[in-house]
Amino acid sequence: MEWEGEMSERQSSSGWTEHLAPLTPGWSVWRQIAVRGAGFPAALAEQVRQPESAQAVDALLRREADLRSQRLKASEVREALAPERARLEERLAAEAVRVGQALRDVARMPEFREAVVWQNRQALASALDVLLRRDVTERDSRTRQKEELVSKYLLRYCLKNDTIGFFGPLGWGRIEPEAEGFELQPGPELLSRRQTLFEHWCIDTLAERLSADARLRPWIAPRALPVVRLEGTRAVPMMGEPVELSAVAARALALCDGERTAREIASLLRREFPLEVPGEAEAWALLEEHRQQAWILWTLELPNIESHPERALRRLLERIDDTALRAEVLAPLDELDAHREQVARSVGNAEALARALDALNDAFTARTGEKAQRREGQTYAGRTLLYQDCNRDMTLTLGPALLQRLGPPLGLLLDSARWFTFQVGARYLASFERVFDELRADAPTVDFLMFHLGVSEFFPFISHRSGPYLKPDVAKDLIAELQARWTRLLNVKPGEQRIQRSSAELAAAARDLFAAPGPGWPGARYHAPDLMISASSPEALRRGEFFAVLGELHIALNTLESPVFFFQHPRPEELVRALEQDIPGPRISPAVPKDRATRAAIVPFNRNALEFVFDTTRSWRPSSQVLSVGTLVVERVEGQLQVRTRDGSWRCHVLEFYDWLLSIQFAGEMHLLPPQTHSPRVTIDDMVVSRETWHFTTARLPFLRLHDPTTRFLEARRWAQQHGLPDRVFYKTTNERKPFFLDLTSPLSLKSFVTMARASEDVVITEMLPTTEQLWLTDARGQSYTSELRMVMVDGQPWRPG
């Protein structure tokens, strides 16, 4: 494969190109920027707060500390505090009534009710409507549960930067050389576009059901699986002994390309082997034998990546030239699609939406025999039959001044990311070489499947599809080394809460600590930070009164290479051109299995990209761009380990082949400081590169085991004060990879935290920054929303084989 040229050869003298803007020496940034944000104004989150109760608790804690300093007995302290404790109970009860009324007002909001229906159909009747029928003075446990559920959804819709429906709409911005600062123009409505789409699994389930109808077999295209390859008339399975086939059986297997229908294959076999295949029945028998050997799939297959799976299934069914049969099998698809359209027409009416979703669910179950929900209980998953993609109505333009301020601190981070990927690439290459030498004995090549099995331990996330990604031993110490170098660079002292440094004072040492000739593999040319901008208003932002907060830096990943972003871009062809200019050569990735091919999956969208297949996954790419692992071997050529086809028509460096897997394995490893009980906030210039963080085992949270709400609230605030936690934070638990919000002035928010923490081994808590007073994204009515900019950084040095 050809290696891409220097980026400087494609850039103008100023560093600006059609898709790139100069950031800092050695780095550029995509001019296209995704804006992720909440769909409900942040001010609504104030509804769950009980600030007066929190102040009363704090006063009681101060009074208790004062009494204890007088060396009073515990019983004397309790007696002295009894009146204040009673007043606290009254205050909590009074504010709980106020909050309860506010949450009932929220539960009446049409847009809130609609959002909840999309996420939890049953909650409309079982929680929201039940709460509205209860008097606000009712304070029993069931009422509190309903209020807790409303508050939980409200806080997510107001304070989480999601890309999910109208309560997490996606916007787009662009960097322009002539723009001055930050220019935001909100549209007249929150949304500019709203699409109601089928989840892939919904239509895939229908396709499986229809495939069970043997009458469809002639019009279904059989596809040979990668578990077997043909060598002349020998079928060579990945596992097992070769099987000698008759000429006609071998030809039948060769014709199973997933494009020709069984009827077309039968016609060819009848013409080429008229004696062995006098009619279609004999052709069906040959194909059925291959199917029973698990060498072919003979079923209606949907590609693993597809924005409109119902259209893909319709194209397959419309190949049926039997008019009556075609109408019969299209009927269930037409019915589901009609229900989808009815759901789309139910905008703004939660009750109508619920009825439309119920009708769709009933039709789906009737047509497929399957439940209309999967992965029940999971917070982030494509669980229902439909989802909505929504675009925020806004125009955002960023100018060079922003890049000039953010470039220097970002440059330090990106240089360290380049160093890390270079070191990882070198480690993996050495490990690949070792496995190759162990397997090849005296042979010049190694079967790729055996090689891949040998190196699979280096990619533990493949076999662990849920929970946190495991760190491979081959590079585990490099993660610690990256953090140790940043600790030295920042000169972190024990017990510090705030660290402020300048990029100028760090630059020379950083060059030595993070020197690397280039990225470690082709895709490591990309890094994608999520940046939050802290400014009190759009006007303050235009005046340059802001600072930036790094939410997360996705190493070696272009996060805009994801269906959730790509399919919502107004001109996706622009993204494709940008990808192909950055990495012109073919990019290689495995065909993502359907259960992992969610809208959030990262998929190279280059038109010349290749996918390799191991299993029954149907790649969305044309067959000319799909590699079967059975056709591949590994060999060393002029000192370079390469993967090639057995016929030698295609080859690439082994790090090119494992490009995608390397990027996915290490995308979340950019943490500047090592895990510890407390990590300080770190600011470089005008950018917070690491927010203040606390790590607790749940055994160290004694208030989790308290059942009295007042005592639990009091002890939680005592704990928070002891550790210097702010009132508003985000947290992650062992069992959830996504963050949740916690307001320590809210007993309801605390109760949600307690429920999740009790089921976890530990929790990681991070300060909320920006705060709700530091939000720049507004709508036409001036309401403020939380947001983040998802940006793509491009290394000026392309990857080169060692």
HELIX and SHEET records of a PDB file:
HELIX    1   1 MET A    7  GLU A    9  5                                   3    
HELIX    2   2 ALA A   42  VAL A   48  5                                   7    
HELIX    3   3 PRO A   51  SER A   69  1                                  19    
HELIX    4   4 ALA A   74  ARG A  108  1                                  35    
HELIX    5   5 PRO A  110  GLN A  119  1                                  10    
HELIX    6   6 ALA A  123  ALA A  123  1                                   1    
HELIX    7   7 LEU A  124  LEU A  128  3                                   5    
HELIX    8   8 ASP A  129  ARG A  133  1                                   5    
HELIX    9   9 SER A  141  LEU A  159  1                                  19    
HELIX   10  10 GLY A  165  PHE A  167  5                                   3    
HELIX   11  11 HIS A  200  SER A  211  1                                  12    
HELIX   12  12 ALA A  214  TRP A  219  5                                   6    
HELIX   13  13 ALA A  247  LEU A  255  1                                   9    
HELIX   14  14 ALA A  262  GLU A  272  1                                  11    
HELIX   15  15 GLU A  280  GLN A  292  1                                  13    
HELIX   16  16 PRO A  309  LEU A  317  1                                   9    
HELIX   17  17 THR A  323  ALA A  344  1                                  22    
HELIX   18  18 ALA A  350  THR A  368  1                                  19    
HELIX   19  19 PRO A  400  ARG A  440  1                                  41    
HELIX   20  20 PHE A  448  VAL A  455  1                                   8    
HELIX   21  21 SER A  456  PHE A  458  5                                   3    
HELIX   22  22 PRO A  460  ILE A  462  5                                   3    
HELIX   23  23 LYS A  476  LEU A  490  1                                  15    
HELIX   24  24 SER A  503  LEU A  513  1                                  11    
HELIX   25  25 PRO A  522  ARG A  525  5                                   4    
HELIX   26  26 PRO A  538  ARG A  542  1                                   5    
HELIX   27  27 PRO A  563  PHE A  566  1                                   4    
HELIX   28  28 PRO A  572  ASP A  582  1                                  11    
HELIX   29  29 SER A  623  GLN A  625  5                                   3    
HELIX   30  30 VAL A  629  THR A  631  5                                   3    
HELIX   31  31 VAL A  654  PHE A  657  1                                   4    
HELIX   32  32 ASP A  659  PHE A  666  1                                   8    
HELIX   33  33 THR A  698  ARG A  700  5                                   3    
HELIX   34  34 PRO A  702  ARG A  705  5                                   4    
HELIX   35  35 PRO A  709  HIS A  723  1                                  15    
HELIX   36  36 PRO A  747  ARG A  758  1                                  12    
SHEET    1   A 8 LEU A  20  THR A  24  0                                        
SHEET    2   A 8 TRP A  27  TRP A  30 -1                                        
SHEET    3   A 8 MET A 793  ASP A 795 -1                                        
SHEET    4   A 8 TYR A 526  SER A 534 -1                                        
SHEET    5   A 8 PHE A 547  HIS A 554 -1                                        
SHEET    6   A 8 MET A 687  SER A 690  1                                        
SHEET    7   A 8 ARG A 681  ILE A 684 -1                                        
SHEET    8   A 8 ARG A 498  ARG A 501  1                                        
SHEET    1   B 9 LEU A  20  THR A  24  0                                        
SHEET    2   B 9 TRP A  27  TRP A  30 -1                                        
SHEET    3   B 9 MET A 793  ASP A 795 -1                                        
SHEET    4   B 9 TYR A 526  SER A 534 -1                                        
SHEET    5   B 9 SER A 787  ARG A 790 -1                                        
SHEET    6   B 9 GLN A  32  GLY A  37 -1                                        
SHEET    7   B 9 LEU A 170  ILE A 175 -1                                        
SHEET    8   B 9 LEU A 386  LEU A 398  1                                        
SHEET    9   B 9 PHE A 182  PHE A 198 -1                                        
SHEET    1   C 2 ARG A 223  ALA A 224  0                                        
SHEET    2   C 2 ILE A 296  LEU A 297 -1                                        
SHEET    1   D 3 VAL A 228  GLU A 231  0                                        
SHEET    2   D 3 ARG A 234  PRO A 237 -1                                        
SHEET    3   D 3 VAL A 243  GLU A 244 -1                                        
SHEET    1   E 4 THR A 445  ASP A 447  0                                        
SHEET    2   E 4 LEU A 632  VAL A 637 -1                                        
SHEET    3   E 4 GLN A 640  THR A 645 -1                                        
SHEET    4   E 4 ARG A 651  HIS A 653 -1                                        
SHEET    1   F 3 ILE A 588  PRO A 590  0                                        
SHEET    2   F 3 LEU A 610  VAL A 613  1                                        
SHEET    3   F 3 VAL A 626  SER A 628  1                                        
SHEET    1   G 5 HIS A 678  SER A 679  0                                        
SHEET    2   G 5 THR A 693  THR A 697 -1                                        
SHEET    3   G 5 ASP A 762  GLU A 767 -1                                        
SHEET    4   G 5 ARG A 728  THR A 733 -1                                        
SHEET    5   G 5 GLU A 736  ASP A 743 -1                                        
SHEET    1   H 2 LEU A 777  THR A 778  0                                        
SHEET    2   H 2 SER A 784  TYR A 785 -1                                        
END                                                                             
